[in-house]
Amino acid sequence: MRYDVVVVGARVAGAATALLLAQSGLRVLLLDRSRYGTDTLSTHALMRGGVLQLHRWGLLDRVIAAGTPPVRRATFRYAREVVPITIKPSYGVDALYAPRRTVLDPILVDAAATAGADLCFGVAANDVERHPSGAVIGLTGRTRGGRAFRVQARLVVGADGVYSTIAECVGAPLERVGTGVSATTYGYWPDVGVEGYEWNFRPDAASGVVPTNDSLACIFASATPRRIGRGGLAPLVSILAEADPALAARLAATPPTRMRTFTGLRGYLRRSWGPGWALVGDAGYFKDPLSAHGITDALRDAELLARAIVAVLIDGTDEREALASYQAARDALSTSLFEAIDVIAGHAWTNDQIGDLLLRLNAAMADEVDTLADLPSPRSATPVPDPSIG
């Protein structure tokens, strides 16, 4: 099989990249080793930049129609402060949202398919193919049933997460590695009665509440890996009790059937392009989930990369120049947030420091929103049709 672009990984970053490329008229293959619509580790929260991207692409209405509750208030508790923030309308966004990944990922995948991308689930990439010059010209893999799989493409995009096979195969070097590592454990509770996002920060005791679909709230606790241990209800309740004892007691009395734990990983920025290949999402840039900014950055970087690829394959821009510019733009938008969250993730800050760190995060997010709002409309001028209608 031959394509203009093959995208490995059909989660947020990969599906969004495939959508934008297909809308531009390129022949795109989007593949993933998992099954369509499966869940994945996530804190769900979209910041304004992520909501703005879905709005610009004509997909926000589908997130809302899936029953995702609007978030119009965020409350920060740190040191001796309780800071409520009202989400003010800006750039066409009047609320934030935190969709389950079983909602958001299929919306993006379906939109990519409607735009013309081919989909292939249950296929694991295991290596790239190269031209004698060294440029990547395709990949090989295997289906879930064990059949060999081979595809050729002008560009291969790795959107396959923190343990990216594509990044490993092309030898993408780490250009920056953080020092802070936190672990996170979380679960879902019904009828919590909390409106909006809640973020609590105590030294080695961060926690939060994120309203999501089906009248559930994703409630998480983050601390050093030693304190979280193997995760579960006990460390979550202990950590949440430092900020909200009443809620912690309610959660302890009604434990969920399942909890999930992320044991921690240092943040990093990878070299994210080379001859015939590029990386997007966590494959190229990862920061601690305590930032609640992973999905937003994935949606941001999907468009930055898609614009670079369109410039190469349609407009004839030099590949090296376009892809290097993509990474430069990504890094410029990411550095301030990366540095602040790396300190927060280390859980070595004091009550006197956390306020300034949160202000740094806010400033970085505001700059990101301004940049995204200034982007021209995607090359496709019409909204993506909803496959569920008609």
N, C-alpha and C positions, 0 to 999 in steps of 0.2 A: 504494500500500500504506500502511496505517496501523498504527502500533504504539504501545505505551506508551513504549518506549525503543528507540532504535537505537544500537548500540555499534559504532564504527568502529575496527577493529583487533582481530584474533582471536589475539593472542599472550597472554602470561600475564595482564596486567592486564585486557585486554578480555574474554577468555574467562571469567576468574574473576568479573568483574562481571556478565556475562550469566548465568552459572550461578546466582549468588545472587539475581538479580532474577527469573529464571524460576522458581526454587524458591519464591519468594514469591507466585507467581501472576500476575505481570505478563507481558504479551505483548511479547516481546523479539526483535529482529533483530540478529544478530551478523554483520558483514561484514568482509571483508579483501581487499586487492588481490592478495595472493599466493595460492598453492595450499595446500591442506590438507596439513599435516604437513611443510612445508619447514623447513630449518634456518635459523638466524639467528645473528648475532654474539652470543656469550655466554661467560661464564666458568663458568656452570652452578651454582656453589656456592650451596646454600641454607643460611642461618644458622638458628638455632633457631626464630626467629619464623616463617620460611617453612615449615619442617617442621611446626610447630604448626598453621598454617592448614590445610595439607593433611590433617593428622590430624583436626582439628575438622570438616572437610567430608567426611570419609569417603573421601578419595582417596589417602591415603598408601600403602595396601596395593597400589594399582595401580602406583605408582612402584616399590615394592619388587619386585612381581611381574615388572616389566620388566627385572629383573636389575641394578638400580641398587645399587651396593655401599654398605653402611652405613659411615659414617665415625664412629669412636669415639675419635679422637685428632687433635689439631691441634698442630703444632709451629711455633713462631715463632723465627726466627733474626734477631737485630738486635744492632747494636753488638758486644759480646763475649758476648752471652747466647744460650743455646739454651733455650727455654722450652716443654716439652711440656705439653699440657693434655688431660686425659681428659674426654670428653663425658659428663657425669653425667646420669642420668635426671631429667627434670623436666617437669611438666605433660603426662605421657603420651608424651614424646619421649625415646628412649634412644639416638638416633644422628642424625647429619646425613646429607644426601644431596645428590648433584650430578648430577641427570639430564640427559642430552642434551636439547636443545630439541625434537628429533624424537620424544622420548618424552613430555616434560612437556606441551608445548603441545597435542598431540592428546588427551591424557587430560582436560585442562580443556575443550577444545572438545567432545569427546564427552559429557562430563558435562553441559555446557550444553544440548546437543541433547536428551539424555535427560530433562533437567528441563523441556523444552518450548520452548527458544529455537529460532528459525528461523536457519539458516546460509546464507550466501551468499559464496562465495569467487570470486576473479577480478573483483571490482568495486572500482573506485577512486573514492572520494568526491572531488568537485572543488569543491563549494560548499555552503553552507547556505541554506535558505529561511527567510525571516522573515515574521512577522506585521507589519501596519502599525505596531504598537506597538514593533517592534524585536526582540521575542522570537523565538528560533529555533524553528521548527515542523517542520523536516525537512531533507533534504539531497538533492542531485542528484549524479550521477556517471555513469560509463560502465563497461560490462562489458569484459572483455578482447577481446571480438569487436567492440567499438565501438558497442554499443547504448546509448542513453540510459537512465539509471536514476534513479528518483525515489521517495522514501519520505517519509511524514509521520510525526511522532512527537511525543509530549508532551515528551520530553527527548532530546537528542542527546548522546552521550558520546564524546569523542575519546580513544581509547586507541591512537593511531596513531604513537607513538614520538617521538623527538627532533625530527624534521622534520614535526611534526603538521600536516596539512592543516586539521583542525578548529580547532586553536589559531590558525592563520593567518587562517582565514575569520572567526572571531569576534573577532579582534584581541586575544587574551588577552595582557596585558602581562607582561613579566618583572618580578617584584617583588624578586628578589635574584639576583645573578650572582656566581659565584665568580671567583677569580683564578688558581687552579692548573690547569694542563693537562698531562696525561701522555698518552703514546701506549702502546699495548699490542699486542704480537704474540704469537701462540700457535699451537700445533699439537697433534696427538694422537699418542701413542706407546703401543705395546702392552708389557705385561709390564715395567713400570718397576720394580716391586718396592717401591713406596712405600706405606705404610699410612697412611691419613688425609690430611688437608689439610696442606700445608706452605707456609708464608709466609715469605719471606726479604726483609729490608729492609736495603739499603745505600744511602747517598746516591746518587741517580740510578741505582739498580740494584736495583729490586724485582723479585721473581720468585716463582713458586709452582707447586705441583703439586696437581691436583684429580682424584682418581679418579672415573671416570664409567662409563657403560655399555660393554658389549662388551670388558671387560678392558683398556680404554684409560685413559690419564691425559691430561687437558688440562694442558699445561705452558705457562706464559706468562712473559713478561718485560715490565716496565713501566719507562719512563724518560721523560725529556723527549722531545718530538717530534724534536728534532735528533738525539738519540742513536739512537732507533728508526729514523728515516729511513723507508724504504719497507718496513721490516719484514723478515721472513724468518728463516732459520736463523742467520745470522751474528750479528746483535745479540742474539738470544735466548741463544745459547751463550755469548757474551761476558759478558752480564749474569748468567746463572745460574752461571757459573764463579766469580764473586766470593763465592758462598755455598756452592756444592757442585761443586767441580771434577770429581770423579769422574762425577757424573751428567751434567754438561755434556759431558764427553768421550764418554760413551755415546750421548747424543743426536746429537752431531755425526757419529758413525759410522753412525747409522741414521736419516737424515732422513725426515720424513713426505712423502707425495706432495703434500700441500697445506698451506699455512699461511695464516692470516688475520691482518689487521692493522687495528686501530682507531687512526686518526691523531690523535685527541684532540678534546675539546670541553669548554669551560668548563661547570661545573655551574650549575644555575639552579633557582629556584622561580618558577613562573608563577602568576598569578591563574588559578584553576582552576574558576571557576563564573561563571555569568551567567544572564540570563533564557532558559530553555529549553536550556541547555547546561552541560556539566561536562567536566573533563579528569581522566584517571587514568593512572598509570604514568609512563613517561618523557615523555609529552605534557605533563604538568604539573610533574614534578619529576625532575631528573636529577642524579646525582652520579657522579664518576669510577668506572669499573669496578674500579679497584684496591680499592674498598671491598668487592667481592664481595657487595654487598647489594642490587643492583637487583631481582632476582627476589623476594627477601623483602619488600622495600617494595612491590612491585607487588601481591603477594598481600595484604599488610596494607591498602593503600589501596583495593583492590577492595572489601573488606568495609566499610570506612568510608564509601565512596561509595554502595554498594548500600543500606546502612542509611539513609542520608540520603534516597535516592530513594524507598525504600519508605515512609519517613515522610511524604514529600510526596504520593505517588500513591495510597497506601492509607490512611494514617492522617490525611491532611488537614493536615499541618503546613505552615506557610508556606514556600514554596519558597526564598525568600531566606534565611530563618533557617536552614533545614536545610542548604543547600549551603554557606553561610558557615561553619557549624559543622563541616562536613566538612573544609573547607580549614584551619580553625583547629586541628583535631585532627591533621591531617596535618603541618602546620608545627611544632606543638609536639613531635611525635615525631621530626621530621626535623632540626631545627635543629642540635642538638649533633653528630650524625653528619656533617651537611653541612659544618659548620665544621672538624671534625677532618680529614675526608678531603680537603677543599679544600687544607689545608696539606700533607698527605702527597702529593697529586697534583702539587703544585708542585715536588717533588723538590729543595727548597732547605733541608730540615731537616738536622740533624746527628745523629750517633750519640747524642749526649747528649739530644736532644729526642724521638726516635722512640718511646721507651718510654712517655713520658707521653701522646703522641698515640694510641698503641694502647690505653692504658688508658681514654682518653676514648671511643674507639670501643666498647670493651667495655661501658662504663657505659651508653652510649646504647642498645646492643642489649639489655641487660638490662632497661632501662625499657620498651622496646618489647614484649618478651616478656610482662612483667607486665601490660601494658595489654591485649594480645590475649587472655591467659588469663582476664582478668576480663570479657571480652565475653560476653553471653548467647549461647546457641546460636543459629545462624541460624534464620530463621523456619520453614524446613522441618525438621521434627523427625526425618525418616527419612533414612538415608544414600542417596546417589545410587546407583541400580542400575548395575551394571557391564554395559554393552551387549554385552560379549564373552561373557557367561554366559547360557545358555539360548537 
